[in-house]
Amino acid sequence: MKAIRIHEYGDVGELKLEEVPRLSITDDQILVRIRDAGVNPIDWKIRQGYMKQVMPATFPLTMGQDFAGEVAELGKKVDEFTVSDRVFGFAEGTYAEYASAPVSTVAAIPGSIDFATAAALPTAGLTALQIIRDVVCAKPGMTILIQGAAGGVGSYATQIATFLEARVIGTAVGGDIEYLKSLGIDEVIDYKRERFEDKAKGVDAVVDLVGGETLARSFSVVKKGGVLATTVQPIDETAAERAGIRAVHVLMKRNAADLVDLAKFVVMRAVKPRLGQTLSLAEAKQAQELSEAGGTHGKVILKVA
């Protein structure tokens, strides 16, 4: 089978399209024929070695973790699926024609959702769902400021919070401002022209997807007893205590149940993934360059089959 692999950490030049043996699976896994793979920032961060302290790689390493495809083979203990079922979720090494995945991180694709849409959901969608539903606990009447509201995680978080009837304020710039308005967001702050501190004071929660100075400045706009959640970096506990708020560094947890819930949002049209460019498996270098440059408006998808 064809796969995109790296043999050491480095730049996009390390990404190689190679012919590799087809995978074997354990009793609690399925073998998936990949149709589409979602490209995430975590992919190029792994390739560059940024994650080697917490996620050390074994080389050669097949890239990618998000997929949509079809069940090709079942482990002996798997009864949740049948061969040819359309599925999506998480696997190790999804920039490939086939990948093995534990059933605990895979869900069925509803009939109304295509492969590209399903492949855009897992990492960014589950991160957003878990932040908005489980950490922020969005509900009617809440005001939530989302930093980076038009990005990969932000676009999902914005839509889920809006569906749960929270009042959503989002920061963005350029063409992303019109995109957020199209989602029915309550207020958009152009962060290049306005300071969010002047427009969003005493909010119930901040979802920070930017980090750095933006995160540091966000503590001051959360009301006492509120919550700040970030995906980007560890929390400054002193700043949180000084502000009188709860602050959480969110790490997404892979699980099938949340994939099912996320797909329901899409079926109900409460959430519409923002799809960007679709490239072939052989164009994985270009796909990661687009993701790394941050210039894409929507999820980059690798069309595998």
C-alpha positions as CSV (number, residue, x, y, z in Angstrom):
1,M,0.0,0.0,0.0
2,K,1.1,3.6,-0.5
3,A,1.8,5.8,2.6
4,I,3.4,9.1,3.5
5,R,6.2,8.4,6.0
6,I,9.1,10.2,7.6
7,H,12.4,8.5,8.7
8,E,13.5,11.3,11.0
9,Y,12.3,14.6,12.3
10,G,12.7,17.6,10.0
11,D,11.1,19.9,7.4
12,V,8.5,18.9,4.7
13,G,11.4,17.4,2.7
14,E,11.2,14.4,5.1
15,L,7.7,13.4,3.8
16,K,8.1,10.5,1.4
17,L,5.5,8.7,-0.6
18,E,6.5,5.0,-0.2
19,E,5.2,1.5,-0.9
20,V,4.8,-0.3,2.5
21,P,3.4,-3.7,3.5
22,R,-0.4,-3.8,4.3
23,L,-1.1,-3.6,8.0
24,S,-2.2,-6.4,10.3
25,I,-4.7,-5.8,13.1
26,T,-5.3,-7.0,16.6
27,D,-8.5,-8.5,17.9
28,D,-10.0,-5.2,18.9
29,Q,-9.1,-3.2,15.9
30,I,-10.4,-2.7,12.4
31,L,-8.5,-2.2,9.2
32,V,-9.8,0.8,7.3
33,R,-9.5,1.7,3.7
34,I,-8.8,5.4,3.8
35,R,-10.8,7.6,1.5
36,D,-9.9,11.0,2.9
37,A,-7.5,12.1,5.6
38,G,-7.7,15.4,7.5
39,V,-4.6,17.5,7.9
40,N,-4.0,19.0,11.3
41,P,-1.3,21.3,12.9
42,I,-0.4,18.4,15.2
43,D,0.8,16.5,12.0
44,W,3.5,18.9,11.1
45,K,4.4,19.5,14.8
46,I,5.0,15.8,15.1
47,R,7.1,15.8,11.9
48,Q,9.2,18.7,13.1
49,G,9.9,17.0,16.5
50,Y,8.0,19.5,18.6
51,M,6.0,16.7,20.3
52,K,8.9,14.2,20.8
53,Q,9.0,14.7,24.6
54,V,5.3,13.7,25.0
55,M,4.8,11.7,21.8
56,P,8.2,10.1,20.9
57,A,8.1,8.7,17.4
58,T,9.2,5.3,16.2
59,F,10.7,5.6,12.7
60,P,9.7,5.1,10.0
61,L,6.5,6.9,11.0
62,T,3.4,7.1,8.8
63,M,1.8,10.6,9.2
64,G,-1.8,11.6,10.1
65,Q,-4.5,10.7,12.6
66,D,-7.9,11.8,11.2
67,F,-9.6,9.7,8.6
68,A,-12.8,8.8,6.8
69,G,-13.1,5.5,4.9
70,E,-14.5,2.0,4.8
71,V,-14.0,-1.0,7.0
72,A,-11.8,-3.5,5.1
73,E,-11.2,-6.1,7.8
74,L,-12.5,-6.8,11.3
75,G,-10.6,-8.0,14.4
76,K,-11.9,-11.2,16.0
77,K,-13.5,-9.3,18.9
78,V,-15.2,-6.5,16.9
79,D,-18.9,-6.7,16.4
80,E,-19.7,-3.0,16.2
81,F,-19.1,-2.8,12.4
82,T,-19.3,-5.0,9.3
83,V,-16.9,-5.0,6.3
84,S,-17.7,-2.0,3.9
85,D,-19.3,0.1,6.6
86,R,-18.4,3.8,6.2
87,V,-16.5,5.0,9.3
88,F,-14.5,8.0,10.5
89,G,-12.3,8.8,13.5
90,F,-8.8,8.4,14.7
91,A,-6.0,6.0,13.6
92,E,-2.3,6.0,13.7
93,G,-0.9,6.8,10.2
94,T,-3.9,8.0,8.1
95,Y,-1.8,9.5,5.2
96,A,-2.0,6.0,3.7
97,E,-4.3,3.7,1.7
98,Y,-5.0,1.7,4.8
99,A,-4.8,2.2,8.6
100,S,-5.6,0.1,11.7
101,A,-7.8,1.7,14.3
102,P,-9.2,0.6,17.7
103,V,-13.0,0.5,17.6
104,S,-13.0,2.9,20.7
105,T,-11.9,5.8,18.4
106,V,-14.1,5.1,15.4
107,A,-17.8,5.8,14.6
108,A,-20.1,5.2,11.7
109,I,-20.6,8.0,9.1
110,P,-24.3,9.0,8.8
111,G,-25.6,8.6,5.3
112,S,-26.0,12.3,4.7
113,I,-22.3,13.0,5.3
114,D,-19.6,12.6,2.7
115,F,-16.1,11.3,3.3
116,A,-14.4,14.8,3.1
117,T,-16.7,16.3,5.6
118,A,-16.3,13.3,8.0
119,A,-12.5,13.5,7.6
120,A,-12.6,17.1,8.7
121,L,-14.3,16.3,12.0
122,P,-12.2,14.2,14.4
123,T,-9.4,16.3,15.9
124,A,-10.7,19.8,15.6
125,G,-14.3,18.9,16.1
126,L,-13.8,16.8,19.3
127,T,-11.5,19.4,20.8
128,A,-14.2,22.0,20.3
129,L,-17.0,19.8,21.5
130,Q,-15.2,18.9,24.7
131,I,-14.3,22.5,25.4
132,I,-17.7,23.9,24.9
133,R,-19.8,21.1,26.3
134,D,-17.6,19.8,29.1
135,V,-15.3,22.6,30.2
136,V,-17.1,25.8,29.5
137,C,-20.5,24.0,29.9
138,A,-22.3,26.4,27.5
139,K,-25.9,27.1,28.1
140,P,-28.5,29.8,27.2
141,G,-27.6,33.2,28.5
142,M,-23.9,32.6,28.8
143,T,-21.4,34.9,27.1
144,I,-18.4,33.2,25.6
145,L,-15.4,34.9,24.0
146,I,-13.7,32.7,21.5
147,Q,-10.1,33.8,20.5
148,G,-9.4,32.5,17.0
149,A,-13.1,31.8,16.3
150,A,-12.7,31.2,12.6
151,G,-9.9,28.7,12.8
152,G,-10.0,24.9,12.8
153,V,-11.2,24.4,16.4
154,G,-12.7,27.8,16.6
155,S,-15.2,27.4,13.8
156,Y,-16.5,24.3,15.4
157,A,-16.6,25.8,18.9
158,T,-18.4,28.9,17.6
159,Q,-21.1,26.8,15.9
160,I,-21.6,24.4,18.9
161,A,-21.8,27.3,21.4
162,T,-24.3,29.1,19.2
163,F,-26.4,26.0,18.9
164,L,-26.4,25.7,22.7
165,E,-27.8,29.2,22.7
166,A,-24.8,30.9,24.3
167,R,-24.0,34.5,23.3
168,V,-20.8,34.2,21.3
169,I,-18.2,36.9,20.7
170,G,-15.4,35.9,18.3
171,T,-12.0,37.4,17.4
172,A,-10.9,37.3,13.7
173,V,-9.4,39.3,10.9
174,G,-9.9,39.9,7.2
175,G,-12.2,37.5,5.3
176,D,-12.8,35.5,8.4
177,I,-14.9,38.3,9.8
178,E,-17.6,37.7,7.1
179,Y,-17.4,34.0,7.6
180,L,-18.2,34.4,11.3
181,K,-21.0,36.7,10.6
182,S,-22.4,34.0,8.2
183,L,-22.5,31.6,11.2
184,G,-24.8,34.0,13.1
185,I,-22.3,34.9,15.7
186,D,-23.4,37.7,18.1
187,E,-20.4,39.9,17.8
188,V,-17.1,39.8,15.9
189,I,-14.0,41.7,17.0
190,D,-11.4,42.6,14.4
191,Y,-8.3,41.9,16.5
192,K,-6.0,44.0,14.2
193,R,-8.1,47.1,14.7
194,E,-9.7,46.6,18.1
195,R,-8.7,45.5,21.6
196,F,-10.9,42.7,22.7
197,E,-10.7,44.0,26.3
198,D,-12.7,47.1,25.2
199,K,-15.5,45.0,23.6
200,A,-15.8,42.0,25.9
201,K,-15.7,42.6,29.6
202,G,-17.1,40.4,32.3
203,V,-17.7,37.4,30.1
204,D,-18.6,34.0,31.5
205,A,-15.9,32.2,29.7
206,V,-13.0,32.6,27.3
207,V,-12.0,29.9,24.9
208,D,-8.4,30.6,23.8
209,L,-7.1,29.0,20.7
210,V,-4.3,31.5,20.1
211,G,-2.0,31.5,23.2
212,G,0.8,33.8,24.0
213,E,-0.1,37.4,24.6
214,T,-3.7,36.8,23.7
215,L,-4.0,34.2,26.4
216,A,-2.3,36.4,29.0
217,R,-4.6,39.3,28.2
218,S,-7.7,37.1,28.4
219,F,-7.6,36.6,32.1
220,S,-8.8,40.2,32.7
221,V,-12.0,39.9,30.7
222,V,-13.5,36.8,32.5
223,K,-15.8,37.6,35.4
224,K,-15.0,36.3,38.8
225,G,-16.1,32.7,39.1
226,G,-15.9,32.3,35.3
227,V,-13.7,29.9,33.3
228,L,-10.9,30.2,30.8
229,A,-10.0,27.2,28.6
230,T,-7.0,27.0,26.3
231,T,-5.7,24.3,24.0
232,V,-2.4,26.0,23.4
233,Q,-0.2,26.0,26.5
234,P,-0.1,25.4,30.2
235,I,-2.1,27.6,32.5
236,D,-0.6,30.5,34.5
237,E,-2.1,29.4,37.8
238,T,-1.0,32.6,39.6
239,A,-2.9,34.7,37.0
240,A,-6.0,32.5,37.3
241,E,-6.0,32.8,41.1
242,R,-5.5,36.5,40.9
243,A,-8.4,36.8,38.5
244,G,-10.6,34.6,40.7
245,I,-11.4,32.2,37.8
246,R,-11.0,28.6,36.9
247,A,-8.5,28.0,34.1
248,V,-8.0,24.8,32.2
249,H,-5.5,23.5,29.7
250,V,-7.6,21.3,27.5
251,L,-6.3,18.1,26.0
252,M,-8.7,16.4,23.6
253,K,-9.7,12.8,24.5
254,R,-10.4,10.4,21.6
255,N,-13.6,8.5,21.9
256,A,-16.3,7.1,19.7
257,A,-19.2,8.5,21.7
258,D,-18.2,12.0,21.1
259,L,-17.6,11.3,17.4
260,V,-21.2,10.1,17.2
261,D,-22.4,13.3,19.0
262,L,-20.4,15.5,16.6
263,A,-21.8,13.7,13.6
264,K,-25.4,14.4,14.9
265,F,-24.6,18.1,15.0
266,V,-23.6,17.9,11.3
267,V,-26.7,15.9,10.4
268,M,-28.9,18.5,12.2
269,R,-27.0,21.2,10.3
270,A,-26.0,22.8,13.6
271,V,-22.4,22.4,12.5
272,K,-21.0,22.7,9.1
273,P,-17.2,21.9,8.7
274,R,-15.3,24.6,7.0
275,L,-13.5,22.8,4.2
276,G,-10.5,24.3,2.4
277,Q,-8.3,22.7,-0.2
278,T,-8.4,19.1,-1.2
279,L,-5.1,17.6,-2.4
280,S,-3.9,14.1,-3.4
281,L,-1.9,11.9,-1.1
282,A,1.2,12.6,-3.2
283,E,0.7,16.3,-2.4
284,A,1.1,15.8,1.4
285,K,4.1,18.2,1.4
286,Q,2.0,21.0,0.0
287,A,-0.8,20.1,2.4
288,Q,1.4,20.4,5.5
289,E,3.0,23.6,4.2
290,L,-0.5,25.1,3.9
291,S,-1.4,24.1,7.4
292,E,1.9,25.3,8.8
293,A,1.7,28.7,7.1
294,G,-1.7,29.2,8.6
295,G,-3.1,30.7,5.4
296,T,-5.8,28.2,4.8
297,H,-9.5,29.1,5.3
298,G,-10.8,25.7,6.2
299,K,-9.6,22.2,6.7
300,V,-7.1,20.8,4.2
301,I,-8.1,17.3,3.1
302,L,-5.9,14.6,1.5
303,K,-7.9,12.6,-1.1
304,V,-6.5,9.1,-0.8
305,A,-9.0,7.0,-2.8
